[in-house]
Amino acid sequence: RPEGAGEPPGRAGAEDAVDRFALFAASFLDWDEGETVEAVAVARGVLAECRKDIGDGVEEPGAGLVAAASVSRWCARHAPHLAEQWAAVARRRLLDAEAPLVKPPRATEDGLLSDASVRLALSLAAGDVFGGAAVAPLYASGRDGLSLERLMHQVLGWAGPTVLICRSGGDVFAALADAPWRDQFAPFGSSGCLVLALSPTFAVGRPRRGPGSNQAYLSLNTKGSAAKRKGLSIGDGPPAIHVPQDLGDAKLALGSSLTFEHVALAPTAPRDDAGLVDVDVLEVWAVGDAAGLEAASQGRATARTTRAKFIQKSRQVDKAKFLASDFDKEMLLGKTFATGADGARR
C-alpha cells in the first residue's frame, strides 16, 4: 500500500487484492493474442486459504488485508511452479533476456478443457505436465454417451498422462492420471496424480504423506472380485472420486480419501440420498506434445490388439486338451470314446 493511500482497505480490499494477484499470476503465461482469461476461481482459492489461516490462528486478521505468508503457502501447495514462471517474466521485463514464457495447454477441440480459466488452473497446478502441451479429447460424454465401457475403450492403454474432468451443475473438478489406465485388481499411478477443484474455487489435492495415508492412486475394476468396488476409483479409503460401473445413471461419488489431500471438489452440487452428485458432462483428455500424443496413441492401438487377441483366444476351445485327460474323456466326451458293451449301455 503506497504511502498516503489512506486507510487500509476493508473486506472488499482483500478481495480486490487476491483478484489482482490471480490476474498477475495468469499474466505469467504466454497466452495467445486476444485470448480472454478469467482468474476468478484462482482468486477464490487464494482468499479461502487466507481466511483459513486466520480461522486456524496462523495469521492475524488485518483490516481486510491478506497475509503474504498465507499467499506464499497457497503457492507452495496449489501453484508450485509459479515462482519459475515469474522468474521467466522478470528476466524478460527487467533484464531484457530471451527467457521463454510457459504457454498454457492448448485444446485441439471444444470441451471442458477449451475453457481458458480451466487451462490456467491446470498450468498453475502442474506446470511441468501442462506447460506448452496440447490436450486432446479421448472420451466425451456428449459424443460417446455416459458409459464406463465406452470410456474404457477410448482410454485403456493410452500410454501417457490423462485428465478426467467432470461438470456437475456449476462445479467443475478433475483428476490427473500420470500412468496408463489398466483394468486390473492392483492400483496404478504414482505421486504425480492429483485431484483438482477447478470451479467455482480452484484447489489442488496432492498425494498425502505420513501415517494413515495410502498409495492407491487409481484403480479400475470391471471384472475382478465382487468384494472390490467396481468402476474407476481415484484414491482410496474412500475414493476422492468414484465413477461407478453403471455410469448410465449419470451419477458419481465424491469423498475424503486417504490418498489425496481433501479439497471440496463440488461444493455447490446437490447430493441425492446416497450422497451422489449428478454428472452433466464427463470427459477424458490426453496431455502431451505432438510426438508424445502420437506415441501414446500407438500404445493404445497395441493394447487394443492385445486385448482383441486375448478375447479371441478365450473363445476358442482346444479340443486336444480334452484328449489328454481321462476325466474329461469320461465325463465330457464319454459317448465319443465309448466302445463295445459299455457303448451299447450308453
Residue pairs with C-beta under 8 A, 6 or more apart in sequence:
1 8
7 63
8 62
8 63
8 64
8 65
9 16
9 17
9 63
9 64
9 65
10 63
10 64
11 64
12 64
13 63
13 64
13 65
14 47
14 50
14 64
14 65
14 66
15 43
15 47
17 65
17 66
18 43
18 44
18 46
18 47
18 50
18 66
18 71
19 39
19 40
19 43
21 43
21 46
21 71
22 39
22 40
22 42
22 43
22 46
23 39
25 39
25 42
25 79
25 82
25 85
25 124
26 37
26 39
26 42
26 120
27 89
28 82
28 85
28 86
28 88
28 89
28 101
28 102
29 85
29 101
29 102
29 103
29 104
29 120
29 123
30 100
30 101
30 102
30 103
30 104
31 37
31 103
31 104
31 116
32 106
35 116
36 116
37 116
37 117
37 120
38 116
38 117
39 117
39 120
40 117
40 200
41 117
41 121
41 198
41 199
41 200
41 201
41 202
42 120
42 121
42 124
42 202
44 200
44 201
44 202
45 74
45 78
45 201
45 202
45 203
46 66
46 71
46 74
47 66
48 201
48 203
49 70
49 71
49 73
49 74
49 78
50 59
50 66
50 67
50 70
50 71
50 74
53 59
53 67
53 69
53 70
53 73
54 60
54 61
54 67
58 69
58 70
59 67
59 69
59 70
60 67
75 82
75 83
77 204
77 206
77 261
78 124
78 125
78 202
78 203
78 204
79 124
79 125
80 127
81 102
81 124
81 126
81 127
81 128
81 131
82 124
82 127
84 102
84 127
85 101
85 102
85 127
87 99
88 99
88 100
88 101
88 102
89 99
89 101
91 97
91 99
92 98
92 99
92 101
102 123
102 127
102 131
102 132
103 131
103 132
104 116
104 119
104 120
104 122
104 123
104 130
104 131
105 113
105 119
105 122
105 123
105 130
105 131
105 132
105 133
105 134
105 135
105 287
106 119
106 133
106 134
106 135
107 113
107 114
107 119
107 134
107 135
107 136
107 285
108 134
108 135
108 136
108 137
109 136
109 137
111 137
111 140
111 283
111 285
112 118
112 165
112 167
112 172
112 281
112 283
113 119
113 122
113 135
113 137
113 163
113 165
113 283
113 285
117 198
117 199
118 165
118 172
118 198
118 199
119 130
119 135
121 196
121 198
121 202
122 129
122 130
122 163
122 174
122 196
122 198
123 130
123 131
124 202
125 176
125 194
125 196
125 204
126 176
126 192
126 194
129 161
129 176
129 178
129 192
129 287
130 287
132 289
133 287
133 288
133 289
133 292
134 287
134 288
134 289
134 290
134 293
135 163
135 285
135 286
135 287
136 285
136 286
136 293
137 143
137 283
137 284
137 285
137 286
138 154
138 155
138 158
138 162
138 284
138 285
138 286
139 150
139 151
139 154
139 155
139 282
139 283
139 284
140 281
140 282
140 283
141 279
141 281
141 282
141 283
142 281
144 150
144 151
144 154
146 247
146 248
146 250
146 279
146 282
147 247
147 248
148 222
148 231
148 232
148 243
148 244
148 245
148 246
148 247
149 222
151 243
151 247
151 282
151 284
152 181
152 183
152 220
152 222
154 284
155 162
155 181
155 284
155 300
156 180
156 181
156 182
156 183
156 300
156 303
156 304
156 307
157 180
157 181
157 299
157 300
157 301
157 302
157 303
157 304
157 307
158 180
158 181
158 286
158 296
158 297
158 299
158 300
159 180
159 295
159 296
159 298
159 299
159 300
160 180
160 286
160 287
160 288
160 292
160 293
160 295
160 296
160 299
161 176
161 177
161 178
161 179
161 192
161 286
161 287
161 288
162 176
162 177
162 181
162 284
162 285
162 286
162 287
163 174
163 175
163 176
163 177
163 284
163 285
163 287
164 174
164 175
164 177
164 232
164 234
164 241
164 243
164 282
164 283
164 284
165 172
165 173
165 174
165 198
165 282
165 283
165 284
165 285
166 172
166 173
166 174
166 241
166 252
166 279
166 280
166 281
166 282
166 283
167 280
167 281
168 266
168 269
168 277
168 278
168 279
168 280
169 266
169 268
169 269
169 270
169 278
169 280
170 199
170 200
170 268
170 269
171 197
171 199
171 200
171 265
171 266
171 267
171 268
171 269
171 277
172 197
172 198
172 199
173 195
173 196
173 197
173 198
173 241
173 254
173 265
173 266
174 195
174 196
174 198
175 193
175 194
175 195
175 196
175 234
175 240
175 241
176 192
176 193
176 194
176 195
176 196
177 189
177 193
177 217
177 218
177 234
178 189
178 190
178 192
178 193
179 188
179 189
179 190
179 193
179 218
180 188
180 299
180 303
181 188
181 218
181 220
182 188
182 220
183 220
183 221
183 222
183 223
184 220
184 221
184 224
185 219
185 221
185 224
185 225
185 228
186 219
187 215
187 216
187 217
187 218
187 219
187 236
188 217
188 218
188 219
189 217
189 218
190 217
191 207
191 215
191 217
193 207
193 217
193 218
193 234
193 260
194 204
194 205
194 206
194 207
194 260
195 204
195 205
195 234
195 235
195 240
195 241
195 260
195 263
195 265
196 202
196 203
196 204
196 205
196 263
196 265
197 203
197 204
197 205
197 263
197 264
197 265
197 266
197 267
200 267
200 268
201 264
201 267
203 263
203 264
204 261
204 263
205 240
205 260
205 261
205 262
205 263
206 260
206 261
207 213
207 215
207 217
207 259
207 260
207 261
208 214
208 258
208 259
208 260
208 261
212 258
213 258
213 259
214 236
214 237
214 258
214 259
215 259
216 233
216 235
216 236
216 237
216 259
217 234
217 235
217 259
218 232
218 233
218 234
219 232
219 233
219 236
220 231
220 232
220 233
221 228
221 229
221 230
221 231
221 233
222 230
222 231
222 245
229 239
229 242
230 244
230 245
231 242
231 243
231 244
231 245
231 247
232 241
232 242
232 243
233 239
233 241
233 242
234 240
234 241
234 242
234 257
234 260
235 241
235 255
235 257
235 258
235 259
235 260
236 257
236 258
236 259
237 257
237 258
237 259
238 253
238 255
238 256
238 257
239 253
239 255
239 257
240 254
240 255
240 256
240 257
240 259
240 260
240 262
240 265
241 252
241 253
241 254
241 265
242 252
242 253
242 254
242 255
243 252
243 282
244 251
244 252
244 253
247 279
247 282
250 278
250 279
250 280
251 272
251 276
251 277
251 278
251 279
252 276
252 277
252 279
253 274
253 275
253 276
253 277
254 265
254 266
254 277
256 262
266 277
269 277
269 278
270 277
270 278
271 277
286 293
286 296
288 296
321 328
322 328
322 329
322 332
322 333
323 329
329 336
329 337
330 337
334 346
335 343
335 346
338 346
